Amino acid sequence: MKRLKTSDYALVFPGQGSQYVGMGLEIFKEFISAEKIFESAEQISNLDIRNLCFFGDEENLMETSITQPCLLATNIALYTVFQEHFARKPKFICGHSAGEYSALVAAGVLSFADAMSLLQVRGALMSRTQGGGMVALKGVTFEQAEKLCRQNVQPGGVLVPANLNSPEQIVISGDTDSIEEALIFAFDHNLKAIPLSVSGAFHSPLMQEAAQNFAEIIGNFQFNDAGIPVISNVTAEPVISGYEWSQLLEQQITSAVRWEASIRYIYEKGIEVFVEVGPGQVLSKLIKKIVPSAVTLNVENVKSLQETLVELEQVFDLQLV
């Protein structure tokens, strides 16, 4: 482990697209605290969370209304165990799309119960807005992605950059006809374009009705000020105010996820260590594309937890030399 300038770190939580059947099973078997999180998630959601996460059907787990509560349960179970073994709090927290709800639980903005209830509502509303899709573009700049969207959006349709993930990956979102046209264009121009397995045009104006319906519900929930600054997907800046978060979660449904800008903000504040807590290592890979010198660690099972704890202790021991 290299010598670092600071002993602070940032915590990041993955969102939809990171899920897989079997996620959380090891940590559930090994730690009572994780078991309690999954049990609580089932009581709140009235979903068979454990079966869906551990043994369920992959296609079923990809359904938005199921994916999002299952991800929250897994993320927070892993976070709870991580915090039991590593008490030092992060300097910043950030979550990608649905992962932002995990970040808000970790920062004390939302209770786990309220976050679970809100994600269920969010997932259900987003699932109802059918007829669109998303495509990941590789090796394009933001300007190129915007131009591609302008050139291929169909009359009366929508096609916009939706996830600004890294210098090498931008996800576009839009109606079915516009997405199909964009895929043809990409093929004709030798651009790498990967259709994503999602049920709608997330983070685009096509989600406006879902956002409006969500706004009518979100006011019934308690938002506290953050105990740790959480970087907003919408603004790519830290937000403390609970009231502001209630507004930002509504905007997030239709706004682009500014992931690259969020990570750059954290890095510019002197943070070089990022710990991804949740299934997979999607965010860790994106972070390395954004900041190649960053140290990325992850917690998704017992082995990765142990490895991350060892490496973190090494980092912070080096600061005392």
Short mmCIF file of the C-alpha atoms (twelve columns), coordinates in Angstrom:
data_MODEL
# 
_entry.id   MODEL 
# 
loop_
_atom_site.group_PDB 
_atom_site.id 
_atom_site.type_symbol 
_atom_site.label_atom_id 
_atom_site.label_alt_id 
_atom_site.label_comp_id 
_atom_site.label_asym_id 
_atom_site.label_seq_id 
_atom_site.Cartn_x 
_atom_site.Cartn_y 
_atom_site.Cartn_z 
_atom_site.pdbx_PDB_model_num 
ATOM 1   C CA . MET A 1   0.000   0.000   0.000   1 
ATOM 2   C CA . LYS A 2   1.441   3.357   -1.016  1 
ATOM 3   C CA . ARG A 3   1.987   6.221   1.428   1 
ATOM 4   C CA . LEU A 4   -0.955  8.642   1.282   1 
ATOM 5   C CA . LYS A 5   -1.342  12.326  2.033   1 
ATOM 6   C CA . THR A 6   -4.368  11.890  4.286   1 
ATOM 7   C CA . SER A 7   -5.891  9.318   6.615   1 
ATOM 8   C CA . ASP A 8   -9.442  10.120  5.468   1 
ATOM 9   C CA . TYR A 9   -11.499 7.985   3.131   1 
ATOM 10  C CA . ALA A 10  -14.798 8.112   1.248   1 
ATOM 11  C CA . LEU A 11  -17.554 5.512   1.264   1 
ATOM 12  C CA . VAL A 12  -19.470 4.743   -1.942  1 
ATOM 13  C CA . PHE A 13  -22.606 2.641   -2.435  1 
ATOM 14  C CA . PRO A 14  -23.561 0.985   -5.761  1 
ATOM 15  C CA . GLY A 15  -26.980 1.206   -7.363  1 
ATOM 16  C CA . GLN A 16  -29.018 -0.674  -9.923  1 
ATOM 17  C CA . GLY A 17  -26.878 -2.760  -12.269 1 
ATOM 18  C CA . SER A 18  -24.595 -4.103  -9.525  1 
ATOM 19  C CA . GLN A 19  -27.051 -6.697  -8.238  1 
ATOM 20  C CA . TYR A 20  -26.538 -10.434 -8.661  1 
ATOM 21  C CA . VAL A 21  -28.153 -13.578 -7.246  1 
ATOM 22  C CA . GLY A 22  -26.237 -14.585 -4.120  1 
ATOM 23  C CA . MET A 23  -25.380 -11.053 -3.016  1 
ATOM 24  C CA . GLY A 24  -25.200 -10.694 0.753   1 
ATOM 25  C CA . LEU A 25  -25.485 -14.421 1.482   1 
ATOM 26  C CA . GLU A 26  -22.012 -14.861 3.006   1 
ATOM 27  C CA . ILE A 27  -22.271 -11.825 5.245   1 
ATOM 28  C CA . PHE A 28  -25.780 -12.904 6.315   1 
ATOM 29  C CA . LYS A 29  -24.520 -16.338 7.381   1 
ATOM 30  C CA . GLU A 30  -21.494 -14.969 9.222   1 
ATOM 31  C CA . PHE A 31  -22.815 -11.961 11.175  1 
ATOM 32  C CA . ILE A 32  -25.908 -11.588 13.349  1 
ATOM 33  C CA . SER A 33  -26.054 -7.850  12.654  1 
ATOM 34  C CA . ALA A 34  -26.369 -8.536  8.915   1 
ATOM 35  C CA . GLU A 35  -29.022 -11.170 9.588   1 
ATOM 36  C CA . LYS A 36  -31.031 -8.582  11.522  1 
ATOM 37  C CA . ILE A 37  -30.839 -6.082  8.646   1 
ATOM 38  C CA . PHE A 38  -32.245 -8.585  6.166   1 
ATOM 39  C CA . GLU A 39  -34.982 -9.624  8.584   1 
ATOM 40  C CA . SER A 40  -35.887 -5.987  9.180   1 
ATOM 41  C CA . ALA A 41  -35.932 -5.333  5.426   1 
ATOM 42  C CA . GLU A 42  -38.476 -8.115  4.937   1 
ATOM 43  C CA . GLN A 43  -40.718 -6.792  7.699   1 
ATOM 44  C CA . ILE A 44  -40.657 -3.261  6.259   1 
ATOM 45  C CA . SER A 45  -41.002 -4.169  2.585   1 
ATOM 46  C CA . ASN A 46  -43.209 -7.245  2.839   1 
ATOM 47  C CA . LEU A 47  -40.890 -8.788  0.228   1 
ATOM 48  C CA . ASP A 48  -39.015 -12.081 0.518   1 
ATOM 49  C CA . ILE A 49  -35.728 -10.152 0.434   1 
ATOM 50  C CA . ARG A 50  -33.481 -13.016 1.528   1 
ATOM 51  C CA . ASN A 51  -34.776 -15.450 -1.060  1 
ATOM 52  C CA . LEU A 52  -34.689 -12.794 -3.790  1 
ATOM 53  C CA . CYS A 53  -31.087 -11.809 -2.985  1 
ATOM 54  C CA . PHE A 54  -29.640 -15.215 -2.136  1 
ATOM 55  C CA . PHE A 55  -31.414 -17.791 -4.304  1 
ATOM 56  C CA . GLY A 56  -33.873 -15.950 -6.538  1 
ATOM 57  C CA . ASP A 57  -34.254 -15.816 -10.281 1 
ATOM 58  C CA . GLU A 58  -31.812 -13.408 -11.982 1 
ATOM 59  C CA . GLU A 59  -34.472 -11.979 -14.290 1 
ATOM 60  C CA . ASN A 60  -36.775 -11.366 -11.339 1 
ATOM 61  C CA . LEU A 61  -34.002 -9.626  -9.410  1 
ATOM 62  C CA . MET A 62  -33.488 -7.236  -12.348 1 
ATOM 63  C CA . GLU A 63  -37.038 -5.888  -12.018 1 
ATOM 64  C CA . THR A 64  -36.653 -2.320  -10.729 1 
ATOM 65  C CA . SER A 65  -39.281 -2.588  -7.991  1 
ATOM 66  C CA . ILE A 66  -37.393 -5.611  -6.602  1 
ATOM 67  C CA . THR A 67  -33.811 -4.616  -7.373  1 
ATOM 68  C CA . GLN A 68  -33.833 -1.361  -5.430  1 
ATOM 69  C CA . PRO A 69  -35.058 -2.632  -2.018  1 
ATOM 70  C CA . CYS A 70  -32.838 -5.722  -2.343  1 
ATOM 71  C CA . LEU A 71  -29.801 -3.533  -3.030  1 
ATOM 72  C CA . LEU A 72  -30.561 -1.305  -0.052  1 
ATOM 73  C CA . ALA A 73  -30.820 -4.316  2.270   1 
ATOM 74  C CA . THR A 74  -27.545 -5.774  0.983   1 
ATOM 75  C CA . ASN A 75  -25.677 -2.458  1.051   1 
ATOM 76  C CA . ILE A 76  -26.733 -1.622  4.609   1 
ATOM 77  C CA . ALA A 77  -26.081 -5.155  5.894   1 
ATOM 78  C CA . LEU A 78  -22.533 -4.920  4.526   1 
ATOM 79  C CA . TYR A 79  -22.122 -1.365  5.846   1 
ATOM 80  C CA . THR A 80  -23.275 -2.381  9.330   1 
ATOM 81  C CA . VAL A 81  -20.707 -5.191  9.501   1 
ATOM 82  C CA . PHE A 82  -17.979 -2.938  8.082   1 
ATOM 83  C CA . GLN A 83  -18.627 -0.267  10.719  1 
ATOM 84  C CA . GLU A 84  -18.522 -2.900  13.476  1 
ATOM 85  C CA . HIS A 85  -14.988 -3.743  12.415  1 
ATOM 86  C CA . PHE A 86  -13.745 -0.301  11.373  1 
ATOM 87  C CA . ALA A 87  -15.064 2.504   13.549  1 
ATOM 88  C CA . ARG A 88  -13.404 5.428   11.770  1 
ATOM 89  C CA . LYS A 89  -16.089 7.410   9.942   1 
ATOM 90  C CA . PRO A 90  -15.628 8.421   6.300   1 
ATOM 91  C CA . LYS A 91  -15.049 12.045  5.318   1 
ATOM 92  C CA . PHE A 92  -17.648 11.858  2.537   1 
ATOM 93  C CA . ILE A 93  -20.323 9.402   1.424   1 
ATOM 94  C CA . CYS A 94  -21.723 8.994   -2.075  1 
ATOM 95  C CA . GLY A 95  -24.177 6.582   -3.704  1 
ATOM 96  C CA . HIS A 96  -24.835 5.937   -7.391  1 
ATOM 97  C CA . SER A 97  -28.508 6.479   -8.310  1 
ATOM 98  C CA . ALA A 98  -30.519 4.087   -6.061  1 
ATOM 99  C CA . GLY A 99  -27.321 3.710   -4.022  1 
ATOM 100 C CA . GLU A 100 -27.836 7.285   -2.837  1 
ATOM 101 C CA . TYR A 101 -30.495 5.970   -0.437  1 
ATOM 102 C CA . SER A 102 -27.901 3.711   1.197   1 
ATOM 103 C CA . ALA A 103 -25.629 6.740   1.513   1 
ATOM 104 C CA . LEU A 104 -28.403 8.706   3.241   1 
ATOM 105 C CA . VAL A 105 -28.978 5.875   5.728   1 
ATOM 106 C CA . ALA A 106 -25.248 5.712   6.498   1 
ATOM 107 C CA . ALA A 107 -25.182 9.496   7.023   1 
ATOM 108 C CA . GLY A 108 -28.257 9.493   9.269   1 
ATOM 109 C CA . VAL A 109 -30.452 11.503  6.886   1 
ATOM 110 C CA . LEU A 110 -33.000 8.682   6.566   1 
ATOM 111 C CA . SER A 111 -33.828 5.787   8.829   1 
ATOM 112 C CA . PHE A 112 -33.401 2.358   7.250   1 
ATOM 113 C CA . ALA A 113 -37.178 1.852   7.425   1 
ATOM 114 C CA . ASP A 114 -37.950 5.141   5.676   1 
ATOM 115 C CA . ALA A 115 -35.293 4.578   3.019   1 
ATOM 116 C CA . MET A 116 -36.725 1.122   2.316   1 
ATOM 117 C CA . SER A 117 -40.265 2.473   2.043   1 
ATOM 118 C CA . LEU A 118 -39.189 5.338   -0.223  1 
ATOM 119 C CA . LEU A 119 -37.163 3.045   -2.488  1 
ATOM 120 C CA . GLN A 120 -40.133 0.734   -2.855  1 
ATOM 121 C CA . VAL A 121 -42.288 3.661   -3.914  1 
ATOM 122 C CA . ARG A 122 -39.555 4.981   -6.222  1 
ATOM 123 C CA . GLY A 123 -39.000 1.578   -7.809  1 
ATOM 124 C CA . ALA A 124 -42.707 0.986   -8.357  1 
ATOM 125 C CA . LEU A 125 -43.223 4.422   -9.923  1 
ATOM 126 C CA . MET A 126 -40.209 4.045   -12.202 1 
ATOM 127 C CA . SER A 127 -41.288 0.545   -13.240 1 
ATOM 128 C CA . ARG A 128 -44.672 1.873   -14.381 1 
ATOM 129 C CA . THR A 129 -43.014 4.223   -16.887 1 
ATOM 130 C CA . GLN A 130 -42.423 1.759   -19.689 1 
ATOM 131 C CA . GLY A 131 -41.347 2.255   -23.297 1 
ATOM 132 C CA . GLY A 132 -37.788 3.442   -22.933 1 
ATOM 133 C CA . GLY A 133 -34.271 2.222   -22.331 1 
ATOM 134 C CA . MET A 134 -30.639 3.069   -21.623 1 
ATOM 135 C CA . VAL A 135 -27.372 2.479   -23.495 1 
ATOM 136 C CA . ALA A 136 -23.809 2.701   -22.174 1 
ATOM 137 C CA . LEU A 137 -21.418 4.428   -24.556 1 
ATOM 138 C CA . LYS A 138 -17.714 3.687   -24.218 1 
ATOM 139 C CA . GLY A 139 -14.884 5.975   -25.292 1 
ATOM 140 C CA . VAL A 140 -16.972 9.118   -25.871 1 
ATOM 141 C CA . THR A 141 -16.806 12.556  -24.299 1 
ATOM 142 C CA . PHE A 142 -19.826 14.310  -22.801 1 
ATOM 143 C CA . GLU A 143 -19.934 16.618  -25.825 1 
ATOM 144 C CA . GLN A 144 -19.909 13.652  -28.199 1 
ATOM 145 C CA . ALA A 145 -22.694 11.936  -26.225 1 
ATOM 146 C CA . GLU A 146 -24.796 15.114  -26.326 1 
ATOM 147 C CA . LYS A 147 -24.263 15.401  -30.092 1 
ATOM 148 C CA . LEU A 148 -25.184 11.736  -30.602 1 
ATOM 149 C CA . CYS A 149 -28.395 12.325  -28.651 1 
ATOM 150 C CA . ARG A 150 -29.303 15.422  -30.703 1 
ATOM 151 C CA . GLN A 151 -28.642 13.588  -33.971 1 
ATOM 152 C CA . ASN A 152 -30.683 10.490  -33.124 1 
ATOM 153 C CA . VAL A 153 -33.627 11.623  -31.024 1 
ATOM 154 C CA . GLN A 154 -36.835 10.883  -32.902 1 
ATOM 155 C CA . PRO A 155 -39.682 13.410  -33.429 1 
ATOM 156 C CA . GLY A 156 -41.537 13.848  -30.157 1 
ATOM 157 C CA . GLY A 157 -39.015 11.638  -28.377 1 
ATOM 158 C CA . VAL A 158 -36.373 12.052  -25.681 1 
ATOM 159 C CA . LEU A 159 -32.680 11.092  -25.736 1 
ATOM 160 C CA . VAL A 160 -30.280 12.534  -23.156 1 
ATOM 161 C CA . PRO A 161 -27.038 11.747  -21.285 1 
ATOM 162 C CA . ALA A 162 -28.226 10.136  -18.044 1 
ATOM 163 C CA . ASN A 163 -25.216 8.720   -16.165 1 
ATOM 164 C CA . LEU A 164 -21.984 10.685  -16.472 1 
ATOM 165 C CA . ASN A 165 -19.968 7.815   -15.060 1 
ATOM 166 C CA . SER A 166 -16.342 8.354   -16.102 1 
ATOM 167 C CA . PRO A 167 -14.194 9.896   -18.844 1 
ATOM 168 C CA . GLU A 168 -14.710 6.662   -20.773 1 
ATOM 169 C CA . GLN A 169 -18.360 5.843   -20.064 1 
ATOM 170 C CA . ILE A 170 -21.557 7.828   -20.471 1 
ATOM 171 C CA . VAL A 171 -25.018 6.248   -20.344 1 
ATOM 172 C CA . ILE A 172 -27.773 7.743   -22.484 1 
ATOM 173 C CA . SER A 173 -31.475 7.350   -21.788 1 
ATOM 174 C CA . GLY A 174 -34.582 7.794   -23.935 1 
ATOM 175 C CA . ASP A 175 -37.653 6.435   -25.643 1 
ATOM 176 C CA . THR A 176 -37.448 3.100   -27.452 1 
ATOM 177 C CA . ASP A 177 -37.339 4.489   -31.005 1 
ATOM 178 C CA . SER A 178 -34.610 7.004   -30.181 1 
ATOM 179 C CA . ILE A 179 -32.555 4.361   -28.360 1 
ATOM 180 C CA . GLU A 180 -32.807 2.026   -31.359 1 
ATOM 181 C CA . GLU A 181 -31.711 4.827   -33.687 1 
ATOM 182 C CA . ALA A 182 -28.754 5.610   -31.405 1 
ATOM 183 C CA . LEU A 183 -27.671 1.951   -31.450 1 
ATOM 184 C CA . ILE A 184 -27.756 1.877   -35.263 1 
ATOM 185 C CA . PHE A 185 -25.768 5.118   -35.387 1 
ATOM 186 C CA . ALA A 186 -23.189 3.758   -32.953 1 
ATOM 187 C CA . PHE A 187 -22.790 0.566   -34.991 1 
ATOM 188 C CA . ASP A 188 -22.387 2.523   -38.243 1 
ATOM 189 C CA . HIS A 189 -19.728 4.756   -36.658 1 
ATOM 190 C CA . ASN A 190 -17.811 1.980   -34.834 1 
ATOM 191 C CA . LEU A 191 -18.779 3.264   -31.403 1 
ATOM 192 C CA . LYS A 192 -19.017 0.805   -28.521 1 
ATOM 193 C CA . ALA A 193 -22.624 0.872   -27.316 1 
ATOM 194 C CA . ILE A 194 -24.079 -1.576  -24.796 1 
ATOM 195 C CA . PRO A 195 -27.859 -1.733  -24.187 1 
ATOM 196 C CA . LEU A 196 -28.575 -1.952  -20.459 1 
ATOM 197 C CA . SER A 197 -31.046 -4.377  -18.900 1 
ATOM 198 C CA . VAL A 198 -33.373 -1.790  -17.365 1 
ATOM 199 C CA . SER A 199 -37.122 -1.411  -17.542 1 
ATOM 200 C CA . GLY A 200 -37.265 2.277   -18.490 1 
ATOM 201 C CA . ALA A 201 -35.556 5.527   -19.460 1 
ATOM 202 C CA . PHE A 202 -34.217 6.351   -16.006 1 
ATOM 203 C CA . HIS A 203 -32.732 9.774   -15.221 1 
ATOM 204 C CA . SER A 204 -34.464 11.382  -18.181 1 
ATOM 205 C CA . PRO A 205 -37.483 13.691  -18.700 1 
ATOM 206 C CA . LEU A 206 -39.548 10.572  -19.451 1 
ATOM 207 C CA . MET A 207 -39.528 9.966   -15.684 1 
ATOM 208 C CA . GLN A 208 -41.263 13.287  -14.987 1 
ATOM 209 C CA . GLU A 209 -44.596 11.718  -14.020 1 
ATOM 210 C CA . ALA A 210 -42.828 9.332   -11.647 1 
ATOM 211 C CA . ALA A 211 -40.973 12.285  -10.096 1 
ATOM 212 C CA . GLN A 212 -44.201 14.247  -9.614  1 
ATOM 213 C CA . ASN A 213 -45.946 11.305  -7.957  1 
ATOM 214 C CA . PHE A 214 -42.876 10.713  -5.801  1 
ATOM 215 C CA . ALA A 215 -42.932 14.367  -4.689  1 
ATOM 216 C CA . GLU A 216 -46.454 13.921  -3.310  1 
ATOM 217 C CA . ILE A 217 -45.268 11.063  -1.094  1 
ATOM 218 C CA . ILE A 218 -41.812 12.159  0.023   1 
ATOM 219 C CA . GLY A 219 -43.196 14.935  2.226   1 
ATOM 220 C CA . ASN A 220 -44.556 12.319  4.617   1 
ATOM 221 C CA . PHE A 221 -41.061 11.163  5.578   1 
ATOM 222 C CA . GLN A 222 -38.560 12.490  8.115   1 
ATOM 223 C CA . PHE A 223 -35.294 13.881  6.738   1 
ATOM 224 C CA . ASN A 224 -32.534 14.705  9.220   1 
ATOM 225 C CA . ASP A 225 -29.421 16.765  8.610   1 
ATOM 226 C CA . ALA A 226 -26.509 14.572  7.536   1 
ATOM 227 C CA . GLY A 227 -23.951 13.581  10.157  1 
ATOM 228 C CA . ILE A 228 -21.431 13.088  7.334   1 
ATOM 229 C CA . PRO A 229 -21.554 15.119  4.081   1 
ATOM 230 C CA . VAL A 230 -23.220 13.193  1.257   1 
ATOM 231 C CA . ILE A 231 -22.340 14.121  -2.329  1 
ATOM 232 C CA . SER A 232 -25.521 14.621  -4.353  1 
ATOM 233 C CA . ASN A 233 -25.961 12.896  -7.720  1 
ATOM 234 C CA . VAL A 234 -27.761 16.012  -8.953  1 
ATOM 235 C CA . THR A 235 -25.268 18.702  -7.893  1 
ATOM 236 C CA . ALA A 236 -22.007 16.727  -7.436  1 
ATOM 237 C CA . GLU A 237 -21.535 18.713  -4.204  1 
ATOM 238 C CA . PRO A 238 -21.900 17.849  -0.503  1 
ATOM 239 C CA . VAL A 239 -25.311 18.395  1.062   1 
ATOM 240 C CA . ILE A 240 -26.036 18.421  4.789   1 
ATOM 241 C CA . SER A 241 -29.575 19.804  5.027   1 
ATOM 242 C CA . GLY A 242 -32.304 17.206  5.385   1 
ATOM 243 C CA . TYR A 243 -34.780 19.552  3.713   1 
ATOM 244 C CA . GLU A 244 -32.513 19.903  0.677   1 
ATOM 245 C CA . TRP A 245 -32.255 16.136  0.442   1 
ATOM 246 C CA . SER A 246 -36.026 15.769  0.256   1 
ATOM 247 C CA . GLN A 247 -35.943 18.048  -2.800  1 
ATOM 248 C CA . LEU A 248 -32.894 16.440  -4.399  1 
ATOM 249 C CA . LEU A 249 -34.315 12.903  -4.274  1 
ATOM 250 C CA . GLU A 250 -37.274 14.092  -6.330  1 
ATOM 251 C CA . GLN A 251 -34.978 15.794  -8.859  1 
ATOM 252 C CA . GLN A 252 -32.691 12.767  -9.011  1 
ATOM 253 C CA . ILE A 253 -35.352 10.685  -10.776 1 
ATOM 254 C CA . THR A 254 -35.192 12.880  -13.900 1 
ATOM 255 C CA . SER A 255 -31.684 14.372  -13.568 1 
ATOM 256 C CA . ALA A 256 -28.400 12.957  -14.812 1 
ATOM 257 C CA . VAL A 257 -26.205 11.151  -12.278 1 
ATOM 258 C CA . ARG A 258 -23.026 13.258  -12.127 1 
ATOM 259 C CA . TRP A 259 -20.769 10.486  -10.891 1 
ATOM 260 C CA . GLU A 260 -17.486 11.588  -12.453 1 
ATOM 261 C CA . ALA A 261 -17.888 15.129  -11.069 1 
ATOM 262 C CA . SER A 262 -18.789 13.725  -7.631  1 
ATOM 263 C CA . ILE A 263 -15.629 11.605  -7.444  1 
ATOM 264 C CA . ARG A 264 -13.472 14.476  -8.682  1 
ATOM 265 C CA . TYR A 265 -14.926 16.720  -5.968  1 
ATOM 266 C CA . ILE A 266 -14.016 14.176  -3.273  1 
ATOM 267 C CA . TYR A 267 -10.521 13.671  -4.671  1 
ATOM 268 C CA . GLU A 268 -9.912  17.419  -4.877  1 
ATOM 269 C CA . LYS A 269 -10.673 17.608  -1.157  1 
ATOM 270 C CA . GLY A 270 -7.659  15.374  -0.542  1 
ATOM 271 C CA . ILE A 271 -9.376  11.978  -0.352  1 
ATOM 272 C CA . GLU A 272 -7.435  9.203   -2.076  1 
ATOM 273 C CA . VAL A 273 -9.082  6.100   -0.561  1 
ATOM 274 C CA . PHE A 274 -12.533 4.953   -1.693  1 
ATOM 275 C CA . VAL A 275 -14.324 2.000   -0.085  1 
ATOM 276 C CA . GLU A 276 -17.173 0.536   -2.130  1 
ATOM 277 C CA . VAL A 277 -19.725 -1.179  0.107   1 
ATOM 278 C CA . GLY A 278 -22.168 -3.361  -1.796  1 
ATOM 279 C CA . PRO A 279 -22.318 -6.079  -4.456  1 
ATOM 280 C CA . GLY A 280 -19.750 -6.051  -7.255  1 
ATOM 281 C CA . GLN A 281 -17.001 -3.559  -7.984  1 
ATOM 282 C CA . VAL A 282 -18.669 -1.415  -10.643 1 
ATOM 283 C CA . LEU A 283 -17.982 1.851   -8.827  1 
ATOM 284 C CA . SER A 284 -14.394 0.924   -7.981  1 
ATOM 285 C CA . LYS A 285 -13.680 0.404   -11.683 1 
ATOM 286 C CA . LEU A 286 -15.287 3.731   -12.576 1 
ATOM 287 C CA . ILE A 287 -13.309 5.531   -9.861  1 
ATOM 288 C CA . LYS A 288 -10.024 4.149   -11.227 1 
ATOM 289 C CA . LYS A 289 -10.972 5.530   -14.652 1 
ATOM 290 C CA . ILE A 290 -11.676 8.945   -13.108 1 
ATOM 291 C CA . VAL A 291 -8.712  9.053   -10.695 1 
ATOM 292 C CA . PRO A 292 -6.124  6.412   -11.700 1 
ATOM 293 C CA . SER A 293 -4.039  7.082   -8.578  1 
ATOM 294 C CA . ALA A 294 -6.941  6.431   -6.192  1 
ATOM 295 C CA . VAL A 295 -6.881  3.467   -3.813  1 
ATOM 296 C CA . THR A 296 -10.112 1.502   -4.285  1 
ATOM 297 C CA . LEU A 297 -11.248 -1.141  -1.808  1 
ATOM 298 C CA . ASN A 298 -14.517 -3.022  -1.578  1 
ATOM 299 C CA . VAL A 299 -16.746 -4.900  0.859   1 
ATOM 300 C CA . GLU A 300 -19.153 -7.426  -0.675  1 
ATOM 301 C CA . ASN A 301 -18.387 -10.671 1.187   1 
ATOM 302 C CA . VAL A 302 -16.294 -12.008 4.066   1 
ATOM 303 C CA . LYS A 303 -13.042 -12.236 2.081   1 
ATOM 304 C CA . SER A 304 -13.231 -8.700  0.690   1 
ATOM 305 C CA . LEU A 305 -14.188 -7.380  4.145   1 
ATOM 306 C CA . GLN A 306 -11.097 -8.960  5.676   1 
ATOM 307 C CA . GLU A 307 -8.819  -7.746  2.883   1 
ATOM 308 C CA . THR A 308 -10.196 -4.208  3.080   1 
ATOM 309 C CA . LEU A 309 -9.785  -4.063  6.866   1 
ATOM 310 C CA . VAL A 310 -6.132  -5.140  6.566   1 
ATOM 311 C CA . GLU A 311 -5.406  -2.583  3.867   1 
ATOM 312 C CA . LEU A 312 -7.159  0.241   5.723   1 
ATOM 313 C CA . GLU A 313 -5.184  -0.474  8.873   1 
ATOM 314 C CA . GLN A 314 -1.988  -0.357  6.813   1 
ATOM 315 C CA . VAL A 315 -2.989  2.981   5.327   1 
ATOM 316 C CA . PHE A 316 -3.740  4.575   8.662   1 
ATOM 317 C CA . ASP A 317 -0.698  3.058   10.364  1 
ATOM 318 C CA . LEU A 318 1.460   4.686   7.679   1 
ATOM 319 C CA . GLN A 319 0.062   8.085   8.628   1 
ATOM 320 C CA . LEU A 320 1.492   7.714   12.133  1 
ATOM 321 C CA . VAL A 321 5.043   6.913   11.018  1 
# 
